[in-house]
Amino acid sequence: MSNLVEWFEFQVPGKVICAEHCVDSIGGEMDNVGGSKVLVVTDEGVQNAGLTQTVIDGVDSGSAEVVGVFDQVPPNSEIQVVQNCYDKVKESGADCLVSVGGGSVIDTAKAVTILMVEAGDLLDHQSAVYIPSGPMPPHISVPTTAGTGSESTFAAVIADHEQKMKLIFQGAELAPTIAMLDPFVTTTLPPGLTASTGMDALTHCIEALHSEMHEPICDGLALHGIRLISKYIARATADGGDIEARTYMLIAANMGGIAFANAFVGIIHAMAHSLGGHFGTPHGVANAILLPCGMEFNLRYVEEGIPASYRRVAEAIGLDVSGDDDDTAARKAIQWLRELTMEIGLPKQLSEVDVPEDGLADAATDAMLDGSMFNNPGDPEEEEVLELYKKAF
């Protein structure tokens, strides 16, 4: 197997600002990108935690005006929610968005920017790559979880309940104009969500390494993301007020987001997306359960260099694998991940999170249609995916 990199593309998203209380200056940043009438997109949990008001106060640092708040984003956003948020944009006269929340909130705002340019029905604009017909509105994202990396990715994942699928809208213009990584706004995140969103970020990093589209720049981001998460996820889960841990988890999630936005993810995310679409399984929880199983499955792709890639995961975690072959090193990393899941209090099996065993076959069928599956090494068969679900059950 040659290690020569023959060709790749790497795209950098918008500006990233990282500092405690950086949201206090969000108004000045909005002035810089030309927004004047702000709709804040969030969810009820963030609203009730007082974080929305913190951001609204920050808008006052500039000349922009908050003209409305849409706080009806659910944990897995869906088509109708995007349409409802767009209706709020039209009603309020907003010309820019500030998203305050996790991946669902940020992805909702991304999808709304499509409608702010194109109008109409969101499903009319689903294609392999979204190319806007006009200038995109300013969008500043404030992640309240360290997980999805959505603040710096080029895609929005939105559920379609009629089709029982998660749809992916992607295009370079969908990345928020500015991502503001403020650890202060993540300190109220409960331990369970801290753990599950952190495992989502870790899965992004690991899948970016084994994707068929992986390349050196993404590898560097992913590997350092793994180093940071392995060091800080348990600390952030145990003590939400640990600002150092919260800061580095935000940075790691952002790095993982940029890595997988360019290199893409694989079988683990395809399977997690399907579980979310069918059963509403929280994305980070699904990834945490499926990650070790998916890695074990991919060890068969020796010619594609997967055991060697997972050896790098073990090294980034800090495991001593100096005397091990690649397969042994990889399995040590997989075992460490299983132990980490237990340490931070996440479920180990799908049967623990209300996934019905008789629904696994349908989930496997839809996982095969997920775009992430095509970036996985090798060519997994539907029967193999079903067996993986059963193993994780």
Summary of the structure (lengths in Angstrom):
residues: 393
radius of gyration: 19.9
end to end distance: 35.0
largest distance: 64.3
contacts: 1497
relative contact order: 0.11
helix: 58%
strand: 11%
